[in-house]
Amino acid sequence: MFNIGFAELLLVLIIAYVIVGPKDLPKVARWLGRMVRRAKQLIRELKEEIGWNEMMAETADVRRDIDDAMKDADISQELKDARKELQQNLSEAEKDTMKK
């Protein structure tokens, strides 16, 4: 979640041990755990209240629709085919003019 590695975690624990002390460290850890749990619960409730999951689903649907529309609007293959046909026609016309 916070992208904290083992070395960073160890450093934080050592600093906490030095600042708080070994006697109060368990109390601080429990308090911190409760605060993190409450924050997660608050965020979860806030997401439910504003309809976060529904908005994300709608956003995914809109993105899919846009991607489909972009694929449908892609005319590059049609242009390549038209260019190839035009080149064939030009080469045939050149051959015909050379024969005459």
Secondary structure, 3 states (H helix, E strand, C coil): CCCCCHHHHHHHHHHHHHHHCCCCHHHHHHHHHHHHHHHHHHHHHHHHHHCHHHHHHHHHHHHHHHHHHHHHHCCHHHHHHHHHHHHHHHHHHHHHHHHC
